[in-house]
Amino acid sequence: MRTLDMHCDTLMHAVFRNQNDISRADLFSLDGQVDLKRLSEAGAVGEFFAIYLPPATSFITQWGAEFMEDEDYIAAAAQILAQSVEKHPDIAARAFSAADVEKNMAAGKVSCILTMEDGRAVLGKLENIKRFYDLGVRALSLTHNFVNCFGCPHSDDPRLMEHGLNPFGKEGVEYMQELGMLVDVSHLSDGGFSDVADIVKGPFIATHSNARAVAGHTRNLRDDQLKLLAEHGGVTGLNLCPPFIDFTEGNTHTSIEGCVAHIKHIVNVAGIETMGLGSDFDGIFGTQEIADVSQFDRLASALGKEGFSDGDIEKIFWKNTLRVMREGMK
């Protein structure tokens, strides 16, 4: 199934499992939810591989891994993606632009796009944004779940949720546009979202966020935000994390029915052009009826039964994201 998924955390696991010798790491066949083999067999257009920066306390407590400084961790993750593609040039290739994706598609290869989740490693310096761009990063989630140099994350605390971008955050967003690095508002505060919408002239993205009207988690987007995203020509990616699909206490399962509900709502509010995929595979808990990257055909079938045309499904699954890459990434 052709897909262009805007978010997975597969690199994190690859780093943790190969800390003693990063050169051994290979994304070809893994026991998680994403790998190059399954992407290729499914006919995927591409995958956004995020360098997610875990909180220092979670290395051991949550993941059982040894602590790594951000710079070492970023370098290791980038190395793993690069060497994995080099080991499997018959099925995969790097992509830094929409033109690269189109070239790779023509060659029958999965495009691997490097992104970063949490701008904390930027440390308030534009030269670090440029350094990460030169490393191959083509989209940056400004925040994760903690305050950083860009601003505040989503939060149940109204003061944090209303807080906009810091002065550097506004400068950094402008600079990202100049470079051709997509601005990602997933995890960002509502105030930060508003500032991004005011600053960015072209499209910006929410790589892995759903509709707050359907599931009231602060990680999801309000209807007015979805409309603003649409006005900019942006895209939000369907996140398969259970509470972002169904914010019912204790829910640990993501159903296809729940996914369809979010897609229908977002399309009704913001239009078909605004909907994409952002699975959050390898970074989510619980169970998913779409269990891994090989099973998006199950979602396509369900959407077809709801009246979505093949053209609509193609837009959601890959064409909308490729368009945004064409307009905002270079």
C-alpha positions as CSV (number, residue, x, y, z in Angstrom):
1,M,0.0,0.0,0.0
2,R,1.5,3.3,-1.0
3,T,2.0,5.4,2.1
4,L,4.1,8.4,3.1
5,D,4.0,8.3,6.9
6,M,5.2,11.4,8.7
7,H,6.3,10.0,12.0
8,C,7.9,6.9,13.6
9,D,10.3,6.5,16.5
10,T,12.1,3.4,15.1
11,L,15.5,5.1,15.2
12,M,15.2,5.4,19.0
13,H,14.9,1.7,19.5
14,A,17.7,1.1,17.0
15,V,20.1,3.3,19.0
16,F,19.2,1.8,22.3
17,R,19.6,-1.8,21.0
18,N,23.0,-1.1,19.5
19,Q,24.6,1.3,22.0
20,N,27.7,-0.8,22.3
21,D,28.3,-0.7,18.5
22,I,26.2,1.6,16.4
23,S,27.9,0.3,13.2
24,R,26.0,-3.0,13.6
25,A,22.6,-1.4,13.5
26,D,20.4,-2.1,10.5
27,L,16.8,-1.0,9.9
28,F,16.1,-3.8,7.4
29,S,14.2,-6.3,9.6
30,L,13.1,-5.4,13.1
31,D,10.7,-6.7,15.7
32,G,8.9,-3.4,16.1
33,Q,6.3,-1.7,13.9
34,V,8.5,-0.3,11.1
35,D,11.4,-1.6,9.1
36,L,12.7,-1.3,5.6
37,K,11.7,-4.8,4.6
38,R,8.0,-4.3,5.4
39,L,7.9,-0.8,4.0
40,S,9.3,-2.1,0.7
41,E,7.0,-5.1,0.6
42,A,4.0,-2.9,1.3
43,G,4.9,-0.6,-1.6
44,A,5.4,2.4,0.7
45,V,6.4,5.7,-0.9
46,G,8.5,6.7,2.2
47,E,8.8,7.1,5.9
48,F,9.8,10.1,8.1
49,F,12.3,8.6,10.6
50,A,12.3,10.9,13.6
51,I,15.3,11.5,15.9
52,Y,13.2,11.7,19.1
53,L,15.1,13.1,22.1
54,P,14.1,11.2,25.2
55,P,14.1,12.9,28.6
56,A,17.3,12.1,30.5
57,T,15.3,10.3,33.2
58,S,13.6,7.9,30.8
59,F,16.7,6.3,29.2
60,I,17.0,3.8,32.1
61,T,13.5,4.0,33.7
62,Q,11.4,3.7,30.6
63,W,13.8,2.1,28.0
64,G,16.4,0.3,30.0
65,A,19.2,2.1,28.0
66,E,22.4,3.9,29.0
67,F,22.2,7.7,29.1
68,M,23.5,9.5,26.1
69,E,24.2,13.2,25.6
70,D,21.9,14.7,22.9
71,E,24.8,15.3,20.4
72,D,25.9,11.6,20.7
73,Y,22.4,10.4,20.4
74,I,21.6,12.5,17.4
75,A,24.8,11.4,15.6
76,A,24.0,7.7,16.4
77,A,20.5,8.0,15.0
78,A,21.6,9.8,11.9
79,Q,24.3,7.2,11.3
80,I,21.9,4.3,11.6
81,L,19.6,5.7,9.0
82,A,22.4,6.5,6.6
83,Q,24.2,3.1,7.0
84,S,20.9,1.1,6.7
85,V,20.1,2.8,3.4
86,E,23.6,2.1,2.2
87,K,23.3,-1.6,3.1
88,H,20.0,-1.9,1.2
89,P,20.3,0.3,-1.9
90,D,18.0,-2.0,-3.9
91,I,14.9,-1.1,-1.8
92,A,15.7,2.2,0.0
93,A,17.2,5.6,-0.6
94,R,17.6,8.8,1.3
95,A,15.3,11.7,0.4
96,F,15.9,15.4,1.2
97,S,13.1,16.9,-1.0
98,A,10.0,16.0,-2.9
99,A,12.1,15.6,-6.1
100,D,14.1,12.9,-4.3
101,V,11.0,11.1,-3.3
102,E,9.7,11.1,-6.9
103,K,13.0,9.9,-8.2
104,N,13.0,7.1,-5.6
105,M,9.4,6.1,-6.5
106,A,10.4,5.8,-10.1
107,A,13.2,3.5,-9.1
108,G,10.9,1.4,-6.9
109,K,12.7,2.5,-3.7
110,V,11.3,3.6,-0.3
111,S,12.3,7.1,0.6
112,C,13.8,7.6,4.1
113,I,13.4,11.2,5.4
114,L,15.2,12.3,8.5
115,T,13.3,14.5,11.0
116,M,13.8,15.6,14.6
117,E,11.3,15.5,17.5
118,D,12.0,18.2,20.1
119,G,14.0,21.3,19.3
120,R,15.8,21.3,22.7
121,A,19.1,20.4,21.0
122,V,19.0,23.6,19.1
123,L,19.9,25.4,22.3
124,G,18.7,28.8,21.1
125,K,21.2,29.0,18.3
126,L,20.4,29.4,14.6
127,E,23.6,27.7,13.6
128,N,22.4,24.5,15.3
129,I,19.3,24.5,13.1
130,K,21.6,24.8,10.1
131,R,23.8,22.1,11.4
132,F,20.9,19.7,11.8
133,Y,19.7,20.7,8.3
134,D,23.1,19.8,6.9
135,L,22.9,16.5,8.8
136,G,19.8,15.8,6.7
137,V,16.9,16.8,9.0
138,R,14.0,18.2,6.9
139,A,11.3,18.6,9.6
140,L,11.6,19.7,13.2
141,S,9.0,19.3,16.0
142,L,9.6,22.5,17.9
143,T,8.8,21.0,21.3
144,H,8.1,17.6,22.8
145,N,6.5,17.5,26.3
146,F,8.8,20.1,28.0
147,V,9.6,23.8,27.7
148,N,12.6,24.5,25.5
149,C,14.3,27.3,23.6
150,F,11.4,27.5,21.1
151,G,8.5,27.7,23.6
152,C,6.0,25.6,25.5
153,P,4.5,22.2,24.8
154,H,0.9,21.1,24.9
155,S,-0.3,21.0,28.5
156,D,-3.2,20.6,30.9
157,D,-1.9,23.8,32.5
158,P,-3.7,26.7,30.8
159,R,-0.8,29.0,31.3
160,L,1.6,26.8,29.4
161,M,-1.0,26.0,26.8
162,E,-1.6,29.6,26.1
163,H,2.1,30.5,26.0
164,G,3.4,31.4,22.5
165,L,6.8,31.0,21.0
166,N,9.8,32.6,22.7
167,P,11.6,35.3,20.8
168,F,14.2,32.8,19.6
169,G,11.4,30.4,18.7
170,K,9.9,33.0,16.3
171,E,13.4,33.7,14.8
172,G,14.0,30.0,14.5
173,V,10.8,29.3,12.7
174,E,11.6,32.1,10.2
175,Y,15.0,30.6,9.7
176,M,13.6,27.1,9.1
177,Q,11.5,28.5,6.3
178,E,14.5,30.0,4.7
179,L,16.4,26.7,4.8
180,G,13.5,24.6,3.6
181,M,13.0,22.7,6.9
182,L,9.3,22.0,7.6
183,V,8.0,23.4,10.9
184,D,6.2,20.7,12.9
185,V,3.6,21.8,15.5
186,S,2.8,18.4,17.0
187,H,3.4,18.6,20.8
188,L,3.3,22.4,20.6
189,S,1.2,24.6,22.9
190,D,-1.9,26.3,21.4
191,G,-0.2,29.7,21.8
192,G,2.8,28.4,19.9
193,F,0.6,27.0,17.1
194,S,-1.0,30.5,16.7
195,D,2.5,32.1,16.4
196,V,3.6,29.5,13.9
197,A,0.5,30.2,11.8
198,D,1.2,34.0,12.0
199,I,4.9,33.5,10.9
200,V,4.9,30.8,8.3
201,K,4.0,31.9,4.9
202,G,3.7,28.5,3.2
203,P,2.7,25.1,4.6
204,F,3.6,23.8,8.0
205,I,2.7,20.4,9.4
206,A,1.5,18.5,12.5
207,T,3.3,15.2,11.8
208,H,1.3,13.1,14.3
209,S,-1.8,14.8,15.7
210,N,-5.5,14.1,15.5
211,A,-8.8,16.0,16.1
212,R,-9.4,17.3,19.6
213,A,-13.1,17.5,18.9
214,V,-13.1,13.7,18.5
215,A,-10.6,12.9,21.3
216,G,-10.1,15.7,23.8
217,H,-6.4,15.1,24.4
218,T,-4.2,18.3,24.4
219,R,-1.9,16.6,21.8
220,N,-4.7,16.8,19.3
221,L,-5.7,19.9,17.2
222,R,-8.8,22.1,17.7
223,D,-11.1,22.7,14.7
224,D,-9.9,26.3,14.4
225,Q,-6.3,25.0,14.3
226,L,-7.2,22.5,11.6
227,K,-8.7,25.3,9.5
228,L,-5.6,27.4,9.9
229,L,-3.5,24.5,8.9
230,A,-5.6,24.1,5.8
231,E,-5.4,27.8,5.0
232,H,-1.6,27.4,4.9
233,G,-1.8,24.3,2.7
234,G,-0.5,22.1,5.6
235,V,-1.2,18.5,6.6
236,T,-1.8,16.7,9.9
237,G,-0.8,13.0,10.3
238,L,-3.2,10.5,11.8
239,N,-1.6,9.3,15.1
240,L,-2.4,5.7,16.2
241,C,-1.7,6.2,19.9
242,P,-4.8,5.0,21.8
243,P,-5.6,8.1,23.9
244,F,-5.2,10.4,20.9
245,I,-7.8,8.3,19.0
246,D,-10.1,7.6,22.0
247,F,-9.5,9.7,25.1
248,T,-11.5,7.4,27.3
249,E,-9.9,6.7,30.7
250,G,-8.0,3.4,30.6
251,N,-8.2,3.0,26.8
252,T,-5.1,1.2,25.5
253,H,-6.4,0.1,22.0
254,T,-6.7,1.9,18.7
255,S,-9.5,0.7,16.5
256,I,-9.8,1.3,12.8
257,E,-13.3,2.7,13.5
258,G,-11.7,5.3,15.7
259,C,-9.1,6.2,13.0
260,V,-11.9,6.6,10.5
261,A,-13.8,8.9,12.9
262,H,-10.8,11.3,13.1
263,I,-10.2,11.3,9.4
264,K,-13.9,12.0,8.6
265,H,-13.9,14.9,11.1
266,I,-10.7,16.4,9.9
267,V,-11.8,16.1,6.2
268,N,-15.2,17.7,7.0
269,V,-13.6,20.6,9.0
270,A,-10.4,21.3,7.0
271,G,-10.8,19.4,3.7
272,I,-9.3,16.3,2.1
273,E,-6.0,18.1,1.3
274,T,-5.2,18.5,5.1
275,M,-5.3,14.8,6.0
276,G,-2.2,12.6,6.1
277,L,-0.6,9.8,8.0
278,G,1.6,10.1,11.1
279,S,1.4,6.7,12.8
280,D,3.8,7.3,15.7
281,F,4.8,3.7,15.3
282,D,7.5,2.4,17.6
283,G,6.7,5.3,19.9
284,I,3.3,4.3,21.2
285,F,1.9,1.9,23.7
286,G,-1.1,-0.4,23.8
287,T,-2.4,-2.2,20.8
288,Q,-3.4,-1.0,17.3
289,E,-5.8,-2.7,14.9
290,I,-3.4,-1.3,12.3
291,A,-0.5,-3.1,13.9
292,D,2.4,-2.0,11.7
293,V,3.4,-0.4,8.5
294,S,2.3,-3.4,6.4
295,Q,-1.4,-3.0,7.5
296,F,-2.5,0.4,6.2
297,D,-4.5,-1.4,3.6
298,R,-7.0,-2.2,6.4
299,L,-7.5,1.5,6.9
300,A,-7.9,2.0,3.1
301,S,-10.6,-0.6,3.0
302,A,-12.5,0.9,5.8
303,L,-12.3,4.4,4.2
304,G,-13.6,2.9,1.0
305,K,-16.6,1.6,2.7
306,E,-17.2,5.1,4.1
307,G,-17.4,6.5,0.6
308,F,-13.8,7.8,0.2
309,S,-12.7,7.4,-3.4
310,D,-9.4,5.8,-4.4
311,G,-8.2,9.4,-5.2
312,D,-9.2,10.6,-1.8
313,I,-7.3,7.7,-0.1
314,E,-4.2,8.4,-2.2
315,K,-4.2,12.0,-1.0
316,I,-4.5,11.0,2.6
317,F,-2.0,8.2,2.4
318,W,0.8,10.0,0.5
319,K,-0.1,12.7,-2.1
320,N,-0.9,15.5,0.4
321,T,2.4,15.0,2.3
322,L,4.4,14.9,-0.9
323,R,2.7,18.2,-2.0
324,V,3.7,19.8,1.3
325,M,7.3,18.6,0.8
326,R,7.3,20.0,-2.7
327,E,6.1,23.4,-1.4
328,G,8.0,23.7,1.9
329,M,11.0,21.5,1.9
330,K,14.3,22.0,0.0
